[in-house]
């Protein structure tokens, strides 16, 4: 017969699992609504989509800002799962190709949520903080992948080249190619590859 302590621990574990499941359902619901084009899903809409009560939503999250913070964390986890280290010893064309391929996968995955996040950035500290963190990570990855090319330059030239590579491989470049110029994923990938190749070749 299980001890009282064991029963109590099992009940605690069950409550924690249910709580985690509810939190995940709320995050999944908000992500689904954003992917469907809703710019500002309300708490009642999120609760309806998650299949839980509005009260339950706010039992697990103090406010909408906390929900958006959890969504931002989920997006960060997804992005990390899509990226892997690019060997620094690979040739320049190989590094550019792998780097662009990873950016393309990431941008296509985050597209609907990123567009909404940019609209909400001025009004949401959680979203603004996450976007700053993601931009810093993107810039750091540029510096890591193209370290050998950057090392050949003095500080000012290096800083300018990092900025140029960062912009050329950014969401701010990718999204207009896809939406405003109506390029396919493959066409936009070629454009980004050409931009990075031209910048690096010009800097030799």
ZIRA-V867923 format. One record per residue. N is the residue number from 1. RES is the residue in one small letter. SS is DSSP state (helix for helix, strand for strand, loop for the rest). PHI is phi as a letter, one per 40 degrees, with the letter a starting at -180 (999 if undefined). Layout:
BEGIN
n:N res:RES ss:SS phi:PHI
n:N res:RES ss:SS phi:PHI
END
This chain:
BEGIN
n:1 res:x ss:loop phi:999
n:2 res:x ss:loop phi:c
n:3 res:x ss:loop phi:c
n:4 res:x ss:helix phi:c
n:5 res:x ss:helix phi:c
n:6 res:x ss:helix phi:c
n:7 res:x ss:helix phi:c
n:8 res:x ss:helix phi:c
n:9 res:x ss:helix phi:c
n:10 res:x ss:helix phi:c
n:11 res:x ss:helix phi:c
n:12 res:x ss:helix phi:c
n:13 res:x ss:helix phi:c
n:14 res:x ss:helix phi:c
n:15 res:x ss:helix phi:c
n:16 res:x ss:helix phi:c
n:17 res:x ss:helix phi:c
n:18 res:x ss:helix phi:c
n:19 res:x ss:helix phi:c
n:20 res:x ss:helix phi:c
n:21 res:x ss:helix phi:c
n:22 res:x ss:helix phi:c
n:23 res:x ss:helix phi:d
n:24 res:x ss:helix phi:c
n:25 res:x ss:helix phi:c
n:26 res:x ss:helix phi:c
n:27 res:x ss:helix phi:c
n:28 res:x ss:helix phi:d
n:29 res:x ss:helix phi:c
n:30 res:x ss:helix phi:c
n:31 res:x ss:helix phi:c
n:32 res:x ss:helix phi:c
n:33 res:x ss:helix phi:c
n:34 res:x ss:helix phi:c
n:35 res:x ss:helix phi:c
n:36 res:x ss:loop phi:c
n:37 res:x ss:loop phi:h
n:38 res:x ss:loop phi:c
n:39 res:x ss:loop phi:c
n:40 res:x ss:loop phi:b
n:41 res:x ss:loop phi:d
n:42 res:x ss:loop phi:c
n:43 res:x ss:helix phi:d
n:44 res:x ss:helix phi:c
n:45 res:x ss:helix phi:c
n:46 res:x ss:helix phi:c
n:47 res:x ss:helix phi:c
n:48 res:x ss:helix phi:c
n:49 res:x ss:helix phi:c
n:50 res:x ss:helix phi:c
n:51 res:x ss:loop phi:g
n:52 res:x ss:loop phi:b
n:53 res:x ss:loop phi:c
n:54 res:x ss:helix phi:c
n:55 res:x ss:helix phi:d
n:56 res:x ss:helix phi:c
n:57 res:x ss:helix phi:d
n:58 res:x ss:helix phi:c
n:59 res:x ss:helix phi:c
n:60 res:x ss:helix phi:b
n:61 res:x ss:loop phi:b
n:62 res:x ss:loop phi:c
n:63 res:x ss:loop phi:a
n:64 res:x ss:helix phi:c
n:65 res:x ss:helix phi:d
n:66 res:x ss:helix phi:c
n:67 res:x ss:helix phi:c
n:68 res:x ss:helix phi:c
n:69 res:x ss:helix phi:c
n:70 res:x ss:helix phi:c
n:71 res:x ss:helix phi:c
n:72 res:x ss:helix phi:c
n:73 res:x ss:helix phi:c
n:74 res:x ss:helix phi:c
n:75 res:x ss:helix phi:c
n:76 res:x ss:helix phi:c
n:77 res:x ss:helix phi:c
n:78 res:x ss:helix phi:c
n:79 res:x ss:helix phi:c
n:80 res:x ss:helix phi:c
n:81 res:x ss:helix phi:c
n:82 res:x ss:helix phi:c
n:83 res:x ss:loop phi:b
n:84 res:x ss:loop phi:a
n:85 res:x ss:loop phi:d
n:86 res:x ss:loop phi:c
n:87 res:x ss:loop phi:d
n:88 res:x ss:loop phi:c
n:89 res:x ss:loop phi:c
n:90 res:x ss:loop phi:c
n:91 res:x ss:loop phi:c
n:92 res:x ss:helix phi:d
n:93 res:x ss:helix phi:d
n:94 res:x ss:helix phi:c
n:95 res:x ss:helix phi:c
n:96 res:x ss:helix phi:c
n:97 res:x ss:helix phi:c
n:98 res:x ss:helix phi:c
n:99 res:x ss:helix phi:c
n:100 res:x ss:helix phi:c
n:101 res:x ss:helix phi:d
n:102 res:x ss:helix phi:c
n:103 res:x ss:helix phi:c
n:104 res:x ss:helix phi:c
n:105 res:x ss:helix phi:d
n:106 res:x ss:helix phi:c
n:107 res:x ss:helix phi:c
n:108 res:x ss:helix phi:c
n:109 res:x ss:helix phi:c
n:110 res:x ss:helix phi:c
n:111 res:x ss:helix phi:d
n:112 res:x ss:helix phi:c
n:113 res:x ss:helix phi:c
n:114 res:x ss:helix phi:c
n:115 res:x ss:helix phi:c
n:116 res:x ss:helix phi:c
n:117 res:x ss:helix phi:d
n:118 res:x ss:helix phi:c
n:119 res:x ss:helix phi:c
n:120 res:x ss:helix phi:c
n:121 res:x ss:helix phi:d
n:122 res:x ss:helix phi:c
n:123 res:x ss:helix phi:b
n:124 res:x ss:loop phi:b
n:125 res:x ss:helix phi:d
n:126 res:x ss:helix phi:c
n:127 res:x ss:helix phi:c
n:128 res:x ss:helix phi:c
n:129 res:x ss:helix phi:c
n:130 res:x ss:helix phi:c
n:131 res:x ss:helix phi:c
n:132 res:x ss:helix phi:c
n:133 res:x ss:helix phi:c
n:134 res:x ss:helix phi:c
n:135 res:x ss:helix phi:c
n:136 res:x ss:helix phi:c
n:137 res:x ss:helix phi:c
n:138 res:x ss:helix phi:c
n:139 res:x ss:helix phi:c
n:140 res:x ss:helix phi:c
n:141 res:x ss:helix phi:c
n:142 res:x ss:helix phi:d
n:143 res:x ss:helix phi:c
n:144 res:x ss:helix phi:c
n:145 res:x ss:helix phi:c
n:146 res:x ss:loop phi:b
n:147 res:x ss:helix phi:c
n:148 res:x ss:helix phi:c
n:149 res:x ss:helix phi:c
n:150 res:x ss:helix phi:c
n:151 res:x ss:loop phi:c
n:152 res:x ss:loop phi:c
n:153 res:x ss:loop phi:b
n:154 res:x ss:loop phi:c
n:155 res:x ss:helix phi:d
n:156 res:x ss:helix phi:c
n:157 res:x ss:helix phi:c
n:158 res:x ss:helix phi:c
n:159 res:x ss:helix phi:c
n:160 res:x ss:helix phi:c
n:161 res:x ss:helix phi:c
n:162 res:x ss:helix phi:d
n:163 res:x ss:helix phi:c
n:164 res:x ss:helix phi:c
n:165 res:x ss:helix phi:c
n:166 res:x ss:helix phi:c
n:167 res:x ss:helix phi:c
n:168 res:x ss:helix phi:c
n:169 res:x ss:loop phi:b
n:170 res:x ss:loop phi:c
n:171 res:x ss:helix phi:d
n:172 res:x ss:helix phi:c
n:173 res:x ss:helix phi:c
n:174 res:x ss:helix phi:c
n:175 res:x ss:helix phi:c
n:176 res:x ss:helix phi:c
n:177 res:x ss:helix phi:c
n:178 res:x ss:helix phi:c
n:179 res:x ss:helix phi:c
n:180 res:x ss:loop phi:c
n:181 res:x ss:loop phi:c
n:182 res:x ss:loop phi:f
n:183 res:x ss:loop phi:c
n:184 res:x ss:loop phi:c
n:185 res:x ss:helix phi:d
n:186 res:x ss:helix phi:c
n:187 res:x ss:helix phi:c
n:188 res:x ss:helix phi:c
n:189 res:x ss:helix phi:c
n:190 res:x ss:helix phi:c
n:191 res:x ss:helix phi:c
n:192 res:x ss:helix phi:c
n:193 res:x ss:helix phi:c
n:194 res:x ss:helix phi:c
n:195 res:x ss:helix phi:c
n:196 res:x ss:helix phi:c
n:197 res:x ss:helix phi:c
n:198 res:x ss:helix phi:c
n:199 res:x ss:helix phi:c
n:200 res:x ss:helix phi:c
n:201 res:x ss:helix phi:c
n:202 res:x ss:helix phi:c
n:203 res:x ss:loop phi:c
n:204 res:x ss:loop phi:c
END
